[in-house]
Amino acid sequence: MDVSEAAHNGDLAAVRAALEAGFDAAAVDEQGWSPLHRAAMGAEADPVRAAAVLAALLDAGAPVEHPGGDGRTALYLAAEFSQSPEAVELLIARGADPDITDGHGNHITVNAWVPEVAALLAAAAGTEPPPLDEAPPAPDRKLSPARWRAARKRIGKVLDGLHAAGFVALADAGTTQSDGFDDCSEAAEGRDSGPDGLVGFCYYTGQDAERARATGRLSLAFWGAPDGSTRKTEQAGELVVGAFREAGFRVDWNGRADSRPSVDLAG
């Protein structure tokens, strides 16, 4: 397991071992992400473990404000992925700026997953949100069981089509993105032709499904064969997004390999 994967998985022991062996906490991968960013993304699975890894990386010299591949800092990612405030509180306490936007101009509070985190960020930035009676009502996008079953059926047909086109396409693949990728890798090896002719992966996880039921939006994960290069992955993403749009879904995606398409299920 490399350091980025360990950071994403909240594996504090592995991260500390790498740092003690001389790993540069400020190192970034080809997509512009550092282990600090990966740890912040890992807050989706376990915000408490993510906070511990973030602290270890910061203690080792990881720059708290380094923008990732699309302009998102570790704090931005922690706010976006976490359902509780631990990782966000840790980063703010370590000096992360709570009044920031990503590379597309989206403010951190807009993309915060839960209201508790958005309120924490607004308070830290000195921009308290308006009183509830002054704020515009948010539309209820939560999917009823019946609507979720109908959406799953439509999604399943798209995944079946992608499978026929050379993808490994899975629903409810593991719990985390790492689990989902492992499940896809196993499925690829089990194909009649093995990995030969594989176009890529497309999947969503149990966590993605849970979030989709609550928000009406499903985040897709994808990867391009054979090597996961940026070019191949973006080509795979274009095919995935095209298949969902052809099936009548509205999909938001910026075309980048390091950004997940978001499928509107409630519109």
PLY file of the C-alpha trace (Angstrom):
ply
format ascii 1.0
element vertex 267
property float x
property float y
property float z
element edge 266
property int vertex1
property int vertex2
end_header
0.00 0.00 0.00
1.47 3.39 -0.97
1.35 6.45 1.26
-1.55 8.10 -0.58
-3.66 4.96 -0.29
-2.76 4.59 3.39
-3.70 8.24 4.00
-7.02 7.79 2.22
-7.78 4.67 4.24
-6.98 6.37 7.55
-4.09 3.96 8.21
-2.18 6.07 10.72
0.44 3.40 11.46
1.35 3.01 7.78
1.53 6.77 7.26
3.75 7.24 10.30
6.02 4.42 9.18
6.44 6.02 5.76
7.19 9.42 7.30
9.75 7.90 9.66
11.37 6.21 6.66
11.84 9.61 5.01
8.74 10.09 2.87
8.24 13.75 1.92
4.89 14.82 3.37
4.69 17.62 0.75
4.99 15.25 -2.24
2.23 15.36 -4.86
1.20 12.81 -7.48
0.75 13.38 -11.21
-2.77 14.69 -10.64
-1.60 17.29 -8.13
-2.86 15.54 -5.00
-0.80 15.09 -1.84
-1.35 12.53 0.95
-2.95 15.39 2.91
-5.61 15.71 0.20
-6.11 11.95 0.15
-6.52 11.85 3.92
-9.12 14.62 3.69
-11.05 12.61 1.10
-10.88 9.66 3.50
-13.01 11.63 5.94
-15.98 10.22 4.01
-15.38 6.81 5.59
-14.09 7.84 9.04
-13.63 11.53 9.95
-11.92 10.71 13.25
-9.25 8.49 11.68
-8.83 11.03 8.89
-8.18 13.78 11.44
-5.44 11.70 13.07
-3.71 11.12 9.73
-4.06 14.79 8.79
-2.39 15.78 12.07
0.52 13.40 11.46
1.08 14.74 7.94
0.90 18.36 9.09
3.36 17.63 11.89
5.69 16.25 9.22
5.55 19.44 7.17
2.67 18.96 4.74
1.53 22.43 3.55
-2.00 22.97 4.79
-3.00 25.36 1.98
-1.60 23.52 -1.05
-4.29 23.44 -3.79
-4.86 20.05 -5.37
-5.31 19.20 -9.01
-8.50 21.23 -9.37
-7.81 23.92 -6.79
-9.35 22.20 -3.77
-7.37 22.38 -0.55
-7.40 19.66 2.10
-9.95 21.66 4.09
-12.19 22.01 1.04
-12.09 18.24 0.52
-12.67 17.45 4.18
-15.75 19.69 4.17
-17.01 18.10 0.98
-16.52 14.47 2.03
-17.11 14.45 5.80
-20.43 13.93 7.58
-19.03 15.17 10.92
-16.67 18.02 11.86
-13.54 16.33 13.28
-11.28 16.60 10.21
-12.58 20.09 9.39
-11.98 21.32 12.94
-8.44 19.92 12.92
-7.51 21.67 9.68
-9.00 25.00 10.76
-7.10 24.76 14.05
-3.91 24.19 12.04
-4.42 27.38 10.04
-6.43 26.31 6.97
-8.37 29.17 5.38
-12.15 28.52 5.68
-13.11 31.26 3.20
-11.98 29.71 -0.09
-13.25 28.55 -3.47
-12.15 25.72 -5.74
-10.72 26.10 -9.24
-14.24 26.53 -10.65
-15.31 29.28 -8.28
-17.43 27.11 -5.95
-17.25 28.31 -2.34
-16.32 25.78 0.31
-19.61 26.22 2.20
-21.63 25.43 -0.92
-19.97 22.04 -1.34
-19.93 21.12 2.36
-21.81 17.84 2.75
-23.68 18.53 6.00
-25.12 21.74 7.52
-23.06 21.31 10.71
-19.82 21.56 8.73
-21.09 24.46 6.61
-22.01 26.37 9.77
-18.61 25.65 11.29
-16.86 27.01 8.19
-19.07 30.12 8.07
-18.36 30.86 11.74
-14.62 30.39 11.26
-14.64 32.72 8.26
-16.72 35.33 10.09
-19.56 35.01 7.59
-22.41 33.59 9.64
-25.17 32.09 7.50
-28.48 34.02 7.43
-31.23 33.09 9.90
-33.35 30.18 8.74
-36.39 32.41 8.21
-34.38 34.57 5.79
-32.72 31.78 3.87
-34.43 30.43 0.76
-35.97 27.02 1.39
-33.90 24.16 0.04
-35.77 21.71 -2.16
-36.31 18.27 -0.64
-34.26 15.98 -2.85
-34.34 12.91 -0.61
-35.44 9.87 -2.57
-38.30 7.74 -1.29
-37.70 3.96 -1.32
-39.85 3.67 -4.44
-37.98 6.43 -6.28
-34.63 4.92 -5.29
-35.69 1.49 -6.59
-36.77 3.08 -9.88
-33.51 5.01 -10.13
-31.46 1.87 -9.41
-33.28 0.07 -12.20
-32.45 2.83 -14.70
-28.85 3.01 -13.47
-28.54 -0.77 -13.78
-29.51 -0.63 -17.45
-26.77 1.95 -18.09
-24.22 -0.17 -16.25
-25.28 -3.22 -18.28
-24.68 -1.23 -21.45
-21.25 -0.13 -20.25
-20.42 -3.74 -19.40
-21.33 -4.76 -22.96
-19.08 -1.95 -24.23
-16.03 -3.31 -22.43
-16.29 -1.84 -18.94
-16.40 -3.50 -15.58
-19.50 -1.69 -14.31
-20.66 -2.38 -10.75
-23.40 -1.12 -8.42
-22.83 -1.00 -4.65
-19.17 -1.96 -5.09
-17.83 -2.15 -1.54
-18.20 0.62 0.99
-15.43 3.07 0.06
-13.95 4.03 -3.30
-10.91 1.91 -2.53
-13.16 -1.10 -1.87
-15.00 -0.44 -5.12
-11.80 -0.29 -7.14
-10.67 -3.59 -5.61
-14.00 -5.20 -6.50
-13.70 -3.97 -10.08
-10.12 -5.26 -10.31
-11.27 -8.71 -9.19
-14.13 -8.65 -11.67
-11.74 -7.67 -14.46
-9.55 -10.67 -13.74
-12.63 -12.90 -13.81
-13.76 -11.79 -17.27
-13.72 -14.48 -19.97
-10.92 -12.61 -21.73
-9.31 -11.39 -18.52
-8.17 -7.77 -18.62
-7.63 -7.92 -22.41
-9.93 -5.52 -24.22
-10.95 -3.83 -21.00
-12.01 -0.20 -21.51
-12.17 0.75 -17.86
-14.18 0.69 -14.64
-17.40 2.45 -13.68
-18.94 1.95 -10.27
-20.59 3.46 -7.26
-20.13 2.36 -3.67
-22.41 1.72 -0.73
-21.51 5.16 0.62
-22.35 6.71 -2.75
-25.74 4.96 -2.69
-26.45 6.20 0.83
-25.61 9.75 -0.15
-27.70 9.46 -3.33
-30.78 8.43 -1.36
-30.31 11.42 0.93
-29.45 14.04 -1.70
-30.85 12.84 -5.01
-27.39 12.89 -6.61
-25.21 9.86 -7.33
-21.43 10.27 -7.62
-19.80 7.87 -10.06
-16.26 6.53 -9.91
-14.39 5.58 -13.07
-10.96 4.50 -14.28
-9.40 4.03 -17.70
-7.59 0.87 -18.76
-4.91 -0.28 -19.14
-2.82 1.99 -16.93
-5.13 4.55 -15.34
-3.32 7.41 -17.06
-5.03 10.79 -17.09
-5.76 10.54 -20.82
-7.22 7.03 -20.64
-9.23 7.81 -17.54
-10.70 10.97 -19.04
-11.61 9.01 -22.19
-13.34 6.42 -20.02
-15.14 9.20 -18.14
-16.44 10.65 -21.38
-17.91 7.27 -22.33
-19.49 6.82 -18.91
-21.02 10.29 -18.84
-22.21 9.91 -22.43
-23.96 6.64 -21.60
-25.82 8.15 -18.65
-26.81 11.23 -20.62
-28.03 9.08 -23.51
-30.24 7.26 -20.99
-31.85 10.58 -20.08
-29.93 11.48 -16.93
-28.57 14.97 -16.30
-24.90 14.61 -15.39
-22.54 17.31 -14.10
-18.85 16.70 -14.81
-15.92 18.98 -15.58
-14.17 16.46 -17.86
-11.23 15.86 -15.53
-9.89 12.48 -14.45
-9.74 13.60 -10.82
-13.38 14.76 -10.65
-16.37 12.47 -10.16
-19.46 12.86 -12.37
-22.64 13.64 -10.43
-25.87 12.09 -11.75
-29.11 13.92 -10.92
-31.68 11.38 -9.74
-34.22 13.78 -8.29
-34.62 16.20 -11.17
0 1
1 2
2 3
3 4
4 5
5 6
6 7
7 8
8 9
9 10
10 11
11 12
12 13
13 14
14 15
15 16
16 17
17 18
18 19
19 20
20 21
21 22
22 23
23 24
24 25
25 26
26 27
27 28
28 29
29 30
30 31
31 32
32 33
33 34
34 35
35 36
36 37
37 38
38 39
39 40
40 41
41 42
42 43
43 44
44 45
45 46
46 47
47 48
48 49
49 50
50 51
51 52
52 53
53 54
54 55
55 56
56 57
57 58
58 59
59 60
60 61
61 62
62 63
63 64
64 65
65 66
66 67
67 68
68 69
69 70
70 71
71 72
72 73
73 74
74 75
75 76
76 77
77 78
78 79
79 80
80 81
81 82
82 83
83 84
84 85
85 86
86 87
87 88
88 89
89 90
90 91
91 92
92 93
93 94
94 95
95 96
96 97
97 98
98 99
99 100
100 101
101 102
102 103
103 104
104 105
105 106
106 107
107 108
108 109
109 110
110 111
111 112
112 113
113 114
114 115
115 116
116 117
117 118
118 119
119 120
120 121
121 122
122 123
123 124
124 125
125 126
126 127
127 128
128 129
129 130
130 131
131 132
132 133
133 134
134 135
135 136
136 137
137 138
138 139
139 140
140 141
141 142
142 143
143 144
144 145
145 146
146 147
147 148
148 149
149 150
150 151
151 152
152 153
153 154
154 155
155 156
156 157
157 158
158 159
159 160
160 161
161 162
162 163
163 164
164 165
165 166
166 167
167 168
168 169
169 170
170 171
171 172
172 173
173 174
174 175
175 176
176 177
177 178
178 179
179 180
180 181
181 182
182 183
183 184
184 185
185 186
186 187
187 188
188 189
189 190
190 191
191 192
192 193
193 194
194 195
195 196
196 197
197 198
198 199
199 200
200 201
201 202
202 203
203 204
204 205
205 206
206 207
207 208
208 209
209 210
210 211
211 212
212 213
213 214
214 215
215 216
216 217
217 218
218 219
219 220
220 221
221 222
222 223
223 224
224 225
225 226
226 227
227 228
228 229
229 230
230 231
231 232
232 233
233 234
234 235
235 236
236 237
237 238
238 239
239 240
240 241
241 242
242 243
243 244
244 245
245 246
246 247
247 248
248 249
249 250
250 251
251 252
252 253
253 254
254 255
255 256
256 257
257 258
258 259
259 260
260 261
261 262
262 263
263 264
264 265
265 266
